[in-house]
Amino acid sequence: MSIDESISTEIKILLAKRCWTQAKLAQELGKRLNKKYTGDNLAKKIRTETIPYREIKLIADILGYDIEFKDRKQ
């Protein structure tokens, strides 16, 4: 992911790779967070880039990805 790429674009790419919809992802987030989570509120958080990092990590886990910080100097 480049520094200029939005989280919205990145999540859309990951969803497409898994053939998932935002609604399906929201449903799974709701289960894991044990709270009501709709496709609309997920879309708004993603669009406005106000989604917490904790939820980004959970999205990655749900979709089968790891988030990794790499040292660019190595």
PQR file of N, CA, C, O and H, with PARSE charges and radii, in Angstrom:
ATOM      1  N   MET A   1       0.844  -1.179   0.000 -0.4000 1.5000
ATOM      2  CA  MET A   1       0.000   0.000   0.000 -0.0000 2.0000
ATOM      3  C   MET A   1       0.882   1.233   0.000  0.5500 1.7000
ATOM      4  O   MET A   1       1.774   1.361   0.839 -0.5500 1.4000
ATOM      5  N   SER A   2       0.646   2.123  -0.915 -0.4000 1.5000
ATOM      6  CA  SER A   2       1.411   3.357  -0.937 -0.0000 2.0000
ATOM      7  C   SER A   2       0.858   4.305   0.106  0.5500 1.7000
ATOM      8  O   SER A   2      -0.280   4.156   0.550 -0.5500 1.4000
ATOM      9  H   SER A   2      -0.079   2.019  -1.597  0.4000 1.0000
ATOM     10  N   ILE A   3       1.649   5.265   0.492 -0.4000 1.5000
ATOM     11  CA  ILE A   3       1.239   6.233   1.511 -0.0000 2.0000
ATOM     12  C   ILE A   3       0.049   7.076   1.049  0.5500 1.7000
ATOM     13  O   ILE A   3      -0.695   7.594   1.882 -0.5500 1.4000
ATOM     14  H   ILE A   3       2.574   5.387   0.132  0.4000 1.0000
ATOM     15  N   ASP A   4      -0.138   7.219  -0.251 -0.4000 1.5000
ATOM     16  CA  ASP A   4      -1.238   8.016  -0.792 -0.0000 2.0000
ATOM     17  C   ASP A   4      -2.523   7.217  -0.996  0.5500 1.7000
ATOM     18  O   ASP A   4      -3.574   7.801  -1.259 -0.5500 1.4000
ATOM     19  H   ASP A   4       0.466   6.798  -0.927  0.4000 1.0000
ATOM     20  N   GLU A   5      -2.454   5.912  -0.881 -0.4000 1.5000
ATOM     21  CA  GLU A   5      -3.628   5.073  -1.105 -0.0000 2.0000
ATOM     22  C   GLU A   5      -4.548   5.140   0.119  0.5500 1.7000
ATOM     23  O   GLU A   5      -4.083   5.016   1.252 -0.5500 1.4000
ATOM     24  H   GLU A   5      -1.600   5.438  -0.667  0.4000 1.0000
ATOM     25  N   SER A   6      -5.816   5.330  -0.102 -0.4000 1.5000
ATOM     26  CA  SER A   6      -6.752   5.462   1.009 -0.0000 2.0000
ATOM     27  C   SER A   6      -7.101   4.102   1.593  0.5500 1.7000
ATOM     28  O   SER A   6      -7.001   3.073   0.924 -0.5500 1.4000
ATOM     29  H   SER A   6      -6.194   5.430  -1.022  0.4000 1.0000
ATOM     30  N   ILE A   7      -7.511   4.119   2.850 -0.4000 1.5000
ATOM     31  CA  ILE A   7      -7.944   2.886   3.494 -0.0000 2.0000
ATOM     32  C   ILE A   7      -9.171   2.351   2.782  0.5500 1.7000
ATOM     33  O   ILE A   7      -9.373   1.139   2.714 -0.5500 1.4000
ATOM     34  H   ILE A   7      -7.592   4.955   3.393  0.4000 1.0000
ATOM     35  N   SER A   8      -9.989   3.241   2.255 -0.4000 1.5000
ATOM     36  CA  SER A   8     -11.181   2.842   1.513 -0.0000 2.0000
ATOM     37  C   SER A   8     -10.805   1.976   0.323  0.5500 1.7000
ATOM     38  O   SER A   8     -11.388   0.911   0.116 -0.5500 1.4000
ATOM     39  H   SER A   8      -9.825   4.226   2.311  0.4000 1.0000
ATOM     40  N   THR A   9      -9.848   2.421  -0.449 -0.4000 1.5000
ATOM     41  CA  THR A   9      -9.394   1.665  -1.613 -0.0000 2.0000
ATOM     42  C   THR A   9      -8.799   0.328  -1.192  0.5500 1.7000
ATOM     43  O   THR A   9      -9.070  -0.706  -1.804 -0.5500 1.4000
ATOM     44  H   THR A   9      -9.374   3.285  -0.281  0.4000 1.0000
ATOM     45  N   GLU A  10      -8.004   0.360  -0.163 -0.4000 1.5000
ATOM     46  CA  GLU A  10      -7.347  -0.860   0.304 -0.0000 2.0000
ATOM     47  C   GLU A  10      -8.364  -1.900   0.764  0.5500 1.7000
ATOM     48  O   GLU A  10      -8.244  -3.075   0.419 -0.5500 1.4000
ATOM     49  H   GLU A  10      -7.784   1.200   0.334  0.4000 1.0000
ATOM     50  N   ILE A  11      -9.358  -1.484   1.532 -0.4000 1.5000
ATOM     51  CA  ILE A  11     -10.376  -2.422   2.008 -0.0000 2.0000
ATOM     52  C   ILE A  11     -11.206  -2.948   0.843  0.5500 1.7000
ATOM     53  O   ILE A  11     -11.540  -4.132   0.810 -0.5500 1.4000
ATOM     54  H   ILE A  11      -9.456  -0.529   1.812  0.4000 1.0000
ATOM     55  N   LYS A  12     -11.540  -2.090  -0.106 -0.4000 1.5000
ATOM     56  CA  LYS A  12     -12.311  -2.534  -1.276 -0.0000 2.0000
ATOM     57  C   LYS A  12     -11.550  -3.595  -2.060  0.5500 1.7000
ATOM     58  O   LYS A  12     -12.144  -4.557  -2.546 -0.5500 1.4000
ATOM     59  H   LYS A  12     -11.269  -1.128  -0.079  0.4000 1.0000
ATOM     60  N   ILE A  13     -10.251  -3.423  -2.182 -0.4000 1.5000
ATOM     61  CA  ILE A  13      -9.416  -4.405  -2.883 -0.0000 2.0000
ATOM     62  C   ILE A  13      -9.423  -5.742  -2.140  0.5500 1.7000
ATOM     63  O   ILE A  13      -9.581  -6.799  -2.751 -0.5500 1.4000
ATOM     64  H   ILE A  13      -9.768  -2.641  -1.787  0.4000 1.0000
ATOM     65  N   LEU A  14      -9.254  -5.686  -0.826 -0.4000 1.5000
ATOM     66  CA  LEU A  14      -9.251  -6.913  -0.032 -0.0000 2.0000
ATOM     67  C   LEU A  14     -10.600  -7.623  -0.096  0.5500 1.7000
ATOM     68  O   LEU A  14     -10.654  -8.848  -0.199 -0.5500 1.4000
ATOM     69  H   LEU A  14      -9.126  -4.827  -0.330  0.4000 1.0000
ATOM     70  N   LEU A  15     -11.688  -6.857  -0.034 -0.4000 1.5000
ATOM     71  CA  LEU A  15     -13.017  -7.446  -0.144 -0.0000 2.0000
ATOM     72  C   LEU A  15     -13.206  -8.116  -1.504  0.5500 1.7000
ATOM     73  O   LEU A  15     -13.738  -9.223  -1.587 -0.5500 1.4000
ATOM     74  H   LEU A  15     -11.645  -5.862   0.050  0.4000 1.0000
ATOM     75  N   ALA A  16     -12.779  -7.457  -2.544 -0.4000 1.5000
ATOM     76  CA  ALA A  16     -12.923  -8.017  -3.901 -0.0000 2.0000
ATOM     77  C   ALA A  16     -12.126  -9.312  -4.038  0.5500 1.7000
ATOM     78  O   ALA A  16     -12.595 -10.262  -4.665 -0.5500 1.4000
ATOM     79  H   ALA A  16     -12.346  -6.558  -2.477  0.4000 1.0000
ATOM     80  N   LYS A  17     -10.933  -9.358  -3.461 -0.4000 1.5000
ATOM     81  CA  LYS A  17     -10.108 -10.568  -3.538 -0.0000 2.0000
ATOM     82  C   LYS A  17     -10.770 -11.757  -2.867  0.5500 1.7000
ATOM     83  O   LYS A  17     -10.545 -12.901  -3.261 -0.5500 1.4000
ATOM     84  H   LYS A  17     -10.552  -8.586  -2.951  0.4000 1.0000
ATOM     85  N   ARG A  18     -11.591 -11.492  -1.849 -0.4000 1.5000
ATOM     86  CA  ARG A  18     -12.269 -12.561  -1.114 -0.0000 2.0000
ATOM     87  C   ARG A  18     -13.720 -12.736  -1.557  0.5500 1.7000
ATOM     88  O   ARG A  18     -14.442 -13.577  -1.021 -0.5500 1.4000
ATOM     89  H   ARG A  18     -11.774 -10.562  -1.529  0.4000 1.0000
ATOM     90  N   CYS A  19     -14.144 -11.926  -2.550 -0.4000 1.5000
ATOM     91  CA  CYS A  19     -15.544 -11.956  -3.026 -0.0000 2.0000
ATOM     92  C   CYS A  19     -16.522 -11.695  -1.886  0.5500 1.7000
ATOM     93  O   CYS A  19     -17.554 -12.357  -1.776 -0.5500 1.4000
ATOM     94  H   CYS A  19     -13.557 -11.243  -2.985  0.4000 1.0000
ATOM     95  N   TRP A  20     -16.189 -10.731  -1.048 -0.4000 1.5000
ATOM     96  CA  TRP A  20     -17.031 -10.333   0.074 -0.0000 2.0000
ATOM     97  C   TRP A  20     -17.647  -8.973  -0.234  0.5500 1.7000
ATOM     98  O   TRP A  20     -17.097  -8.197  -1.016 -0.5500 1.4000
ATOM     99  H   TRP A  20     -15.351 -10.193  -1.137  0.4000 1.0000
ATOM    100  N   THR A  21     -18.788  -8.689   0.384 -0.4000 1.5000
ATOM    101  CA  THR A  21     -19.399  -7.363   0.319 -0.0000 2.0000
ATOM    102  C   THR A  21     -19.121  -6.645   1.631  0.5500 1.7000
ATOM    103  O   THR A  21     -18.744  -7.265   2.626 -0.5500 1.4000
ATOM    104  H   THR A  21     -19.235  -9.319   1.019  0.4000 1.0000
ATOM    105  N   GLN A  22     -19.312  -5.322   1.622 -0.4000 1.5000
ATOM    106  CA  GLN A  22     -19.166  -4.580   2.875 -0.0000 2.0000
ATOM    107  C   GLN A  22     -20.224  -5.026   3.882  0.5500 1.7000
ATOM    108  O   GLN A  22     -19.970  -5.042   5.086 -0.5500 1.4000
ATOM    109  H   GLN A  22     -19.619  -4.818   0.814  0.4000 1.0000
ATOM    110  N   ALA A  23     -21.403  -5.385   3.392 -0.4000 1.5000
ATOM    111  CA  ALA A  23     -22.475  -5.847   4.287 -0.0000 2.0000
ATOM    112  C   ALA A  23     -22.068  -7.139   4.993  0.5500 1.7000
ATOM    113  O   ALA A  23     -22.299  -7.290   6.192 -0.5500 1.4000
ATOM    114  H   ALA A  23     -21.610  -5.372   2.414  0.4000 1.0000
ATOM    115  N   LYS A  24     -21.469  -8.061   4.259 -0.4000 1.5000
ATOM    116  CA  LYS A  24     -21.015  -9.325   4.854 -0.0000 2.0000
ATOM    117  C   LYS A  24     -19.912  -9.055   5.875  0.5500 1.7000
ATOM    118  O   LYS A  24     -19.896  -9.654   6.950 -0.5500 1.4000
ATOM    119  H   LYS A  24     -21.282  -7.938   3.284  0.4000 1.0000
ATOM    120  N   LEU A  25     -18.998  -8.158   5.538 -0.4000 1.5000
ATOM    121  CA  LEU A  25     -17.926  -7.798   6.456 -0.0000 2.0000
ATOM    122  C   LEU A  25     -18.506  -7.151   7.716  0.5500 1.7000
ATOM    123  O   LEU A  25     -18.086  -7.473   8.828 -0.5500 1.4000
ATOM    124  H   LEU A  25     -19.011  -7.672   4.665  0.4000 1.0000
ATOM    125  N   ALA A  26     -19.457  -6.253   7.549 -0.4000 1.5000
ATOM    126  CA  ALA A  26     -20.087  -5.587   8.692 -0.0000 2.0000
ATOM    127  C   ALA A  26     -20.763  -6.614   9.602  0.5500 1.7000
ATOM    128  O   ALA A  26     -20.677  -6.514  10.826 -0.5500 1.4000
ATOM    129  H   ALA A  26     -19.798  -5.991   6.646  0.4000 1.0000
ATOM    130  N   GLN A  27     -21.430  -7.592   9.008 -0.4000 1.5000
ATOM    131  CA  GLN A  27     -22.089  -8.636   9.790 -0.0000 2.0000
ATOM    132  C   GLN A  27     -21.068  -9.406  10.631  0.5500 1.7000
ATOM    133  O   GLN A  27     -21.301  -9.676  11.809 -0.5500 1.4000
ATOM    134  H   GLN A  27     -21.500  -7.674   8.014  0.4000 1.0000
ATOM    135  N   GLU A  28     -19.946  -9.752  10.022 -0.4000 1.5000
ATOM    136  CA  GLU A  28     -18.898 -10.482  10.748 -0.0000 2.0000
ATOM    137  C   GLU A  28     -18.259  -9.608  11.829  0.5500 1.7000
ATOM    138  O   GLU A  28     -17.952 -10.092  12.918 -0.5500 1.4000
ATOM    139  H   GLU A  28     -19.756  -9.532   9.066  0.4000 1.0000
ATOM    140  N   LEU A  29     -18.059  -8.330  11.531 -0.4000 1.5000
ATOM    141  CA  LEU A  29     -17.531  -7.410  12.548 -0.0000 2.0000
ATOM    142  C   LEU A  29     -18.480  -7.333  13.735  0.5500 1.7000
ATOM    143  O   LEU A  29     -18.043  -7.351  14.886 -0.5500 1.4000
ATOM    144  H   LEU A  29     -18.308  -7.937  10.646  0.4000 1.0000
ATOM    145  N   GLY A  30     -19.772  -7.249  13.458 -0.4000 1.5000
ATOM    146  CA  GLY A  30     -20.758  -7.212  14.527 -0.0000 2.0000
ATOM    147  C   GLY A  30     -20.697  -8.428  15.420  0.5500 1.7000
ATOM    148  O   GLY A  30     -20.797  -8.317  16.642 -0.5500 1.4000
ATOM    149  H   GLY A  30     -20.126  -7.235  12.523  0.4000 1.0000
ATOM    150  N   LYS A  31     -20.531  -9.595  14.812 -0.4000 1.5000
ATOM    151  CA  LYS A  31     -20.405 -10.832  15.587 -0.0000 2.0000
ATOM    152  C   LYS A  31     -19.170 -10.792  16.485  0.5500 1.7000
ATOM    153  O   LYS A  31     -19.230 -11.113  17.672 -0.5500 1.4000
ATOM    154  H   LYS A  31     -20.450  -9.686  13.819  0.4000 1.0000
ATOM    155  N   ARG A  32     -18.062 -10.393  15.889 -0.4000 1.5000
ATOM    156  CA  ARG A  32     -16.792 -10.410  16.645 -0.0000 2.0000
ATOM    157  C   ARG A  32     -16.736  -9.334  17.725  0.5500 1.7000
ATOM    158  O   ARG A  32     -16.135  -9.536  18.780 -0.5500 1.4000
ATOM    159  H   ARG A  32     -18.014 -10.132  14.925  0.4000 1.0000
ATOM    160  N   LEU A  33     -17.366  -8.187  17.454 -0.4000 1.5000
ATOM    161  CA  LEU A  33     -17.356  -7.089  18.422 -0.0000 2.0000
ATOM    162  C   LEU A  33     -18.542  -7.157  19.378  0.5500 1.7000
ATOM    163  O   LEU A  33     -18.633  -6.378  20.327 -0.5500 1.4000
ATOM    164  H   LEU A  33     -17.854  -8.024  16.597  0.4000 1.0000
ATOM    165  N   ASN A  34     -19.449  -8.098  19.117 -0.4000 1.5000
ATOM    166  CA  ASN A  34     -20.640  -8.279  19.934 -0.0000 2.0000
ATOM    167  C   ASN A  34     -21.454  -6.978  20.047  0.5500 1.7000
ATOM    168  O   ASN A  34     -21.863  -6.567  21.133 -0.5500 1.4000
ATOM    169  H   ASN A  34     -19.375  -8.731  18.346  0.4000 1.0000
ATOM    170  N   LYS A  35     -21.668  -6.353  18.888 -0.4000 1.5000
ATOM    171  CA  LYS A  35     -22.479  -5.145  18.843 -0.0000 2.0000
ATOM    172  C   LYS A  35     -23.097  -5.019  17.458  0.5500 1.7000
ATOM    173  O   LYS A  35     -22.674  -5.680  16.510 -0.5500 1.4000
ATOM    174  H   LYS A  35     -21.335  -6.687  18.006  0.4000 1.0000
ATOM    175  N   LYS A  36     -24.101  -4.161  17.361 -0.4000 1.5000
ATOM    176  CA  LYS A  36     -24.747  -3.946  16.072 -0.0000 2.0000
ATOM    177  C   LYS A  36     -23.779  -3.193  15.159  0.5500 1.7000
ATOM    178  O   LYS A  36     -23.236  -2.154  15.534 -0.5500 1.4000
ATOM    179  H   LYS A  36     -24.444  -3.624  18.132  0.4000 1.0000
ATOM    180  N   TYR A  37     -23.578  -3.718  13.991 -0.4000 1.5000
ATOM    181  CA  TYR A  37     -22.641  -3.129  13.040 -0.0000 2.0000
ATOM    182  C   TYR A  37     -23.277  -3.299  11.668  0.5500 1.7000
ATOM    183  O   TYR A  37     -23.448  -4.426  11.202 -0.5500 1.4000
ATOM    184  H   TYR A  37     -24.019  -4.562  13.687  0.4000 1.0000
ATOM    185  N   THR A  38     -23.627  -2.204  11.023 -0.4000 1.5000
ATOM    186  CA  THR A  38     -24.311  -2.290   9.732 -0.0000 2.0000
ATOM    187  C   THR A  38     -23.359  -1.972   8.590  0.5500 1.7000
ATOM    188  O   THR A  38     -22.294  -1.385   8.784 -0.5500 1.4000
ATOM    189  H   THR A  38     -23.488  -1.289  11.402  0.4000 1.0000
ATOM    190  N   GLY A  39     -23.766  -2.370   7.410 -0.4000 1.5000
ATOM    191  CA  GLY A  39     -22.993  -2.044   6.213 -0.0000 2.0000
ATOM    192  C   GLY A  39     -22.879  -0.545   6.025  0.5500 1.7000
ATOM    193  O   GLY A  39     -21.845  -0.044   5.582 -0.5500 1.4000
ATOM    194  H   GLY A  39     -24.631  -2.847   7.253  0.4000 1.0000
ATOM    195  N   ASP A  40     -23.953   0.177   6.366 -0.4000 1.5000
ATOM    196  CA  ASP A  40     -23.934   1.638   6.212 -0.0000 2.0000
ATOM    197  C   ASP A  40     -22.937   2.311   7.153  0.5500 1.7000
ATOM    198  O   ASP A  40     -22.192   3.199   6.738 -0.5500 1.4000
ATOM    199  H   ASP A  40     -24.792  -0.231   6.726  0.4000 1.0000
ATOM    200  N   ASN A  41     -22.922   1.884   8.435 -0.4000 1.5000
ATOM    201  CA  ASN A  41     -21.972   2.558   9.324 -0.0000 2.0000
ATOM    202  C   ASN A  41     -20.534   2.158   9.014  0.5500 1.7000
ATOM    203  O   ASN A  41     -19.616   2.954   9.210 -0.5500 1.4000
ATOM    204  H   ASN A  41     -23.527   1.163   8.772  0.4000 1.0000
ATOM    205  N   LEU A  42     -20.330   0.939   8.533 -0.4000 1.5000
ATOM    206  CA  LEU A  42     -18.986   0.545   8.097 -0.0000 2.0000
ATOM    207  C   LEU A  42     -18.569   1.376   6.890  0.5500 1.7000
ATOM    208  O   LEU A  42     -17.447   1.881   6.842 -0.5500 1.4000
ATOM    209  H   LEU A  42     -21.076   0.292   8.374  0.4000 1.0000
ATOM    210  N   ALA A  43     -19.456   1.520   5.924 -0.4000 1.5000
ATOM    211  CA  ALA A  43     -19.147   2.305   4.723 -0.0000 2.0000
ATOM    212  C   ALA A  43     -18.799   3.745   5.090  0.5500 1.7000
ATOM    213  O   ALA A  43     -17.869   4.327   4.531 -0.5500 1.4000
ATOM    214  H   ALA A  43     -20.367   1.110   5.963  0.4000 1.0000
ATOM    215  N   LYS A  44     -19.549   4.316   6.029 -0.4000 1.5000
ATOM    216  CA  LYS A  44     -19.282   5.702   6.443 -0.0000 2.0000
ATOM    217  C   LYS A  44     -17.916   5.816   7.123  0.5500 1.7000
ATOM    218  O   LYS A  44     -17.151   6.736   6.832 -0.5500 1.4000
ATOM    219  H   LYS A  44     -20.304   3.844   6.483  0.4000 1.0000
ATOM    220  N   LYS A  45     -17.613   4.888   8.020 -0.4000 1.5000
ATOM    221  CA  LYS A  45     -16.311   4.913   8.697 -0.0000 2.0000
ATOM    222  C   LYS A  45     -15.163   4.794   7.686  0.5500 1.7000
ATOM    223  O   LYS A  45     -14.148   5.483   7.795 -0.5500 1.4000
ATOM    224  H   LYS A  45     -18.235   4.141   8.257  0.4000 1.0000
ATOM    225  N   ILE A  46     -15.343   3.916   6.717 -0.4000 1.5000
ATOM    226  CA  ILE A  46     -14.305   3.719   5.706 -0.0000 2.0000
ATOM    227  C   ILE A  46     -14.184   4.953   4.815  0.5500 1.7000
ATOM    228  O   ILE A  46     -13.080   5.425   4.545 -0.5500 1.4000
ATOM    229  H   ILE A  46     -16.167   3.356   6.629  0.4000 1.0000
ATOM    230  N   ARG A  47     -15.327   5.473   4.361 -0.4000 1.5000
ATOM    231  CA  ARG A  47     -15.332   6.630   3.461 -0.0000 2.0000
ATOM    232  C   ARG A  47     -14.711   7.865   4.114  0.5500 1.7000
ATOM    233  O   ARG A  47     -13.966   8.602   3.469 -0.5500 1.4000
ATOM    234  H   ARG A  47     -16.224   5.090   4.581  0.4000 1.0000
ATOM    235  N   THR A  48     -15.018   8.088   5.389 -0.4000 1.5000
ATOM    236  CA  THR A  48     -14.504   9.277   6.084 -0.0000 2.0000
ATOM    237  C   THR A  48     -13.161   9.023   6.760  0.5500 1.7000
ATOM    238  O   THR A  48     -12.579   9.917   7.374 -0.5500 1.4000
ATOM    239  H   THR A  48     -15.624   7.490   5.913  0.4000 1.0000
ATOM    240  N   GLU A  49     -12.684   7.795   6.635 -0.4000 1.5000
ATOM    241  CA  GLU A  49     -11.406   7.382   7.226 -0.0000 2.0000
ATOM    242  C   GLU A  49     -11.360   7.639   8.723  0.5500 1.7000
ATOM    243  O   GLU A  49     -10.365   8.127   9.259 -0.5500 1.4000
ATOM    244  H   GLU A  49     -13.157   7.069   6.136  0.4000 1.0000
ATOM    245  N   THR A  50     -12.474   7.294   9.392 -0.4000 1.5000
ATOM    246  CA  THR A  50     -12.556   7.427  10.847 -0.0000 2.0000
ATOM    247  C   THR A  50     -12.629   6.066  11.528  0.5500 1.7000
ATOM    248  O   THR A  50     -12.969   5.975  12.708 -0.5500 1.4000
ATOM    249  H   THR A  50     -13.282   6.898   8.957  0.4000 1.0000
ATOM    250  N   ILE A  51     -12.318   5.038  10.807 -0.4000 1.5000
ATOM    251  CA  ILE A  51     -12.376   3.686  11.364 -0.0000 2.0000
ATOM    252  C   ILE A  51     -11.179   3.469  12.290  0.5500 1.7000
ATOM    253  O   ILE A  51     -10.042   3.744  11.905 -0.5500 1.4000
ATOM    254  H   ILE A  51     -12.042   5.112   9.848  0.4000 1.0000
ATOM    255  N   PRO A  52     -11.420   2.983  13.495 -0.5600 1.5000
ATOM    256  CA  PRO A  52     -10.312   2.772  14.439  0.2800 2.0000
ATOM    257  C   PRO A  52      -9.344   1.691  13.951  0.5500 1.7000
ATOM    258  O   PRO A  52      -9.734   0.755  13.253 -0.5500 1.4000
ATOM    259  N   TYR A  53      -8.093   1.838  14.329 -0.4000 1.5000
ATOM    260  CA  TYR A  53      -7.074   0.865  13.949 -0.0000 2.0000
ATOM    261  C   TYR A  53      -7.440  -0.526  14.460  0.5500 1.7000
ATOM    262  O   TYR A  53      -7.172  -1.520  13.785 -0.5500 1.4000
ATOM    263  H   TYR A  53      -7.776   2.598  14.897  0.4000 1.0000
ATOM    264  N   ARG A  54      -8.039  -0.608  15.625 -0.4000 1.5000
ATOM    265  CA  ARG A  54      -8.468  -1.887  16.180 -0.0000 2.0000
ATOM    266  C   ARG A  54      -9.408  -2.600  15.206  0.5500 1.7000
ATOM    267  O   ARG A  54      -9.313  -3.814  15.021 -0.5500 1.4000
ATOM    268  H   ARG A  54      -8.257   0.199  16.173  0.4000 1.0000
ATOM    269  N   GLU A  55     -10.309  -1.845  14.587 -0.4000 1.5000
ATOM    270  CA  GLU A  55     -11.240  -2.441  13.632 -0.0000 2.0000
ATOM    271  C   GLU A  55     -10.541  -2.784  12.314  0.5500 1.7000
ATOM    272  O   GLU A  55     -10.911  -3.753  11.652 -0.5500 1.4000
ATOM    273  H   GLU A  55     -10.386  -0.859  14.737  0.4000 1.0000
ATOM    274  N   ILE A  56      -9.553  -2.010  11.940 -0.4000 1.5000
ATOM    275  CA  ILE A  56      -8.763  -2.332  10.744 -0.0000 2.0000
ATOM    276  C   ILE A  56      -8.053  -3.674  10.955  0.5500 1.7000
ATOM    277  O   ILE A  56      -8.037  -4.521  10.062 -0.5500 1.4000
ATOM    278  H   ILE A  56      -9.253  -1.223  12.478  0.4000 1.0000
ATOM    279  N   LYS A  57      -7.469  -3.858  12.141 -0.4000 1.5000
ATOM    280  CA  LYS A  57      -6.802  -5.128  12.436 -0.0000 2.0000
ATOM    281  C   LYS A  57      -7.799  -6.279  12.425  0.5500 1.7000
ATOM    282  O   LYS A  57      -7.478  -7.372  11.960 -0.5500 1.4000
ATOM    283  H   LYS A  57      -7.482  -3.169  12.866  0.4000 1.0000
ATOM    284  N   LEU A  58      -8.996  -6.044  12.930 -0.4000 1.5000
ATOM    285  CA  LEU A  58     -10.018  -7.077  12.940 -0.0000 2.0000
ATOM    286  C   LEU A  58     -10.478  -7.405  11.519  0.5500 1.7000
ATOM    287  O   LEU A  58     -10.691  -8.573  11.194 -0.5500 1.4000
ATOM    288  H   LEU A  58      -9.256  -5.156  13.309  0.4000 1.0000
ATOM    289  N   ILE A  59     -10.632  -6.390  10.674 -0.4000 1.5000
ATOM    290  CA  ILE A  59     -10.982  -6.619   9.269 -0.0000 2.0000
ATOM    291  C   ILE A  59      -9.926  -7.485   8.599  0.5500 1.7000
ATOM    292  O   ILE A  59     -10.252  -8.432   7.884 -0.5500 1.4000
ATOM    293  H   ILE A  59     -10.458  -5.442  10.938  0.4000 1.0000
ATOM    294  N   ALA A  60      -8.663  -7.158   8.830 -0.4000 1.5000
ATOM    295  CA  ALA A  60      -7.578  -7.956   8.246 -0.0000 2.0000
ATOM    296  C   ALA A  60      -7.676  -9.403   8.717  0.5500 1.7000
ATOM    297  O   ALA A  60      -7.529 -10.328   7.918 -0.5500 1.4000
ATOM    298  H   ALA A  60      -8.398  -6.388   9.411  0.4000 1.0000
ATOM    299  N   ASP A  61      -7.921  -9.599   9.992 -0.4000 1.5000
ATOM    300  CA  ASP A  61      -8.031 -10.952  10.533 -0.0000 2.0000
ATOM    301  C   ASP A  61      -9.210 -11.693   9.918  0.5500 1.7000
ATOM    302  O   ASP A  61      -9.070 -12.848   9.518 -0.5500 1.4000
ATOM    303  H   ASP A  61      -8.040  -8.848  10.641  0.4000 1.0000
ATOM    304  N   ILE A  62     -10.359 -11.052   9.839 -0.4000 1.5000
ATOM    305  CA  ILE A  62     -11.552 -11.671   9.264 -0.0000 2.0000
ATOM    306  C   ILE A  62     -11.294 -12.117   7.826  0.5500 1.7000
ATOM    307  O   ILE A  62     -11.719 -13.198   7.416 -0.5500 1.4000
ATOM    308  H   ILE A  62     -10.473 -10.113  10.165  0.4000 1.0000
ATOM    309  N   LEU A  63     -10.599 -11.280   7.072 -0.4000 1.5000
ATOM    310  CA  LEU A  63     -10.339 -11.576   5.661 -0.0000 2.0000
ATOM    311  C   LEU A  63      -9.104 -12.454   5.450  0.5500 1.7000
ATOM    312  O   LEU A  63      -8.769 -12.799   4.316 -0.5500 1.4000
ATOM    313  H   LEU A  63     -10.254 -10.402   7.405  0.4000 1.0000
ATOM    314  N   GLY A  64      -8.431 -12.813   6.543 -0.4000 1.5000
ATOM    315  CA  GLY A  64      -7.296 -13.731   6.446 -0.0000 2.0000
ATOM    316  C   GLY A  64      -5.971 -13.065   6.120  0.5500 1.7000
ATOM    317  O   GLY A  64      -5.107 -13.677   5.493 -0.5500 1.4000
ATOM    318  H   GLY A  64      -8.703 -12.533   7.464  0.4000 1.0000
ATOM    319  N   TYR A  65      -5.804 -11.819   6.539 -0.4000 1.5000
ATOM    320  CA  TYR A  65      -4.567 -11.087   6.292 -0.0000 2.0000
ATOM    321  C   TYR A  65      -3.917 -10.680   7.603  0.5500 1.7000
ATOM    322  O   TYR A  65      -4.577 -10.594   8.639 -0.5500 1.4000
ATOM    323  H   TYR A  65      -6.507 -11.322   7.048  0.4000 1.0000
ATOM    324  N   ASP A  66      -2.623 -10.434   7.546 -0.4000 1.5000
ATOM    325  CA  ASP A  66      -1.874  -9.881   8.670 -0.0000 2.0000
ATOM    326  C   ASP A  66      -1.427  -8.479   8.302  0.5500 1.7000
ATOM    327  O   ASP A  66      -1.122  -8.194   7.144 -0.5500 1.4000
ATOM    328  H   ASP A  66      -2.087 -10.504   6.705  0.4000 1.0000
ATOM    329  N   ILE A  67      -1.393  -7.611   9.295 -0.4000 1.5000
ATOM    330  CA  ILE A  67      -0.827  -6.277   9.104 -0.0000 2.0000
ATOM    331  C   ILE A  67       0.581  -6.328   9.665  0.5500 1.7000
ATOM    332  O   ILE A  67       0.799  -6.771  10.793 -0.5500 1.4000
ATOM    333  H   ILE A  67      -1.641  -7.843  10.235  0.4000 1.0000
ATOM    334  N   GLU A  68       1.519  -5.875   8.878 -0.4000 1.5000
ATOM    335  CA  GLU A  68       2.916  -5.960   9.287 -0.0000 2.0000
ATOM    336  C   GLU A  68       3.610  -4.638   9.010  0.5500 1.7000
ATOM    337  O   GLU A  68       3.451  -4.054   7.939 -0.5500 1.4000
ATOM    338  H   GLU A  68       1.342  -5.515   7.962  0.4000 1.0000
ATOM    339  N   PHE A  69       4.372  -4.176   9.974 -0.4000 1.5000
ATOM    340  CA  PHE A  69       5.195  -2.987   9.772 -0.0000 2.0000
ATOM    341  C   PHE A  69       6.598  -3.475   9.429  0.5500 1.7000
ATOM    342  O   PHE A  69       7.194  -4.259  10.167 -0.5500 1.4000
ATOM    343  H   PHE A  69       4.501  -4.650  10.845  0.4000 1.0000
ATOM    344  N   LYS A  70       7.114  -3.000   8.298 -0.4000 1.5000
ATOM    345  CA  LYS A  70       8.445  -3.405   7.850 -0.0000 2.0000
ATOM    346  C   LYS A  70       9.387  -2.218   7.924  0.5500 1.7000
ATOM    347  O   LYS A  70       9.020  -1.094   7.582 -0.5500 1.4000
ATOM    348  H   LYS A  70       6.629  -2.363   7.699  0.4000 1.0000
ATOM    349  N   ASP A  71      10.580  -2.476   8.365 -0.4000 1.5000
ATOM    350  CA  ASP A  71      11.611  -1.451   8.375 -0.0000 2.0000
ATOM    351  C   ASP A  71      12.100  -1.259   6.949  0.5500 1.7000
ATOM    352  O   ASP A  71      12.631  -2.194   6.349 -0.5500 1.4000
ATOM    353  H   ASP A  71      10.878  -3.389   8.643  0.4000 1.0000
ATOM    354  N   ARG A  72      11.935  -0.086   6.407 -0.4000 1.5000
ATOM    355  CA  ARG A  72      12.341   0.191   5.023 -0.0000 2.0000
ATOM    356  C   ARG A  72      13.845   0.297   4.865  0.5500 1.7000
ATOM    357  O   ARG A  72      14.356   0.250   3.746 -0.5500 1.4000
ATOM    358  H   ARG A  72      11.504   0.674   6.894  0.4000 1.0000
ATOM    359  N   LYS A  73      14.546   0.436   5.948 -0.4000 1.5000
ATOM    360  CA  LYS A  73      16.001   0.598   5.888 -0.0000 2.0000
ATOM    361  C   LYS A  73      16.737  -0.733   5.819  0.5500 1.7000
ATOM    362  O   LYS A  73      17.962  -0.754   5.692 -0.5500 1.4000
ATOM    363  H   LYS A  73      14.132   0.474   6.857  0.4000 1.0000
ATOM    364  N   GLN A  74      16.021  -1.824   5.900 -0.4000 1.5000
ATOM    365  CA  GLN A  74      16.684  -3.126   5.843 -0.0000 2.0000
ATOM    366  C   GLN A  74      16.556  -3.715   4.472  0.5500 1.7000
ATOM    367  O   GLN A  74      17.052  -4.814   4.224 -0.5500 1.4000
ATOM    368  H   GLN A  74      15.027  -1.807   6.004  0.4000 1.0000
TER
END
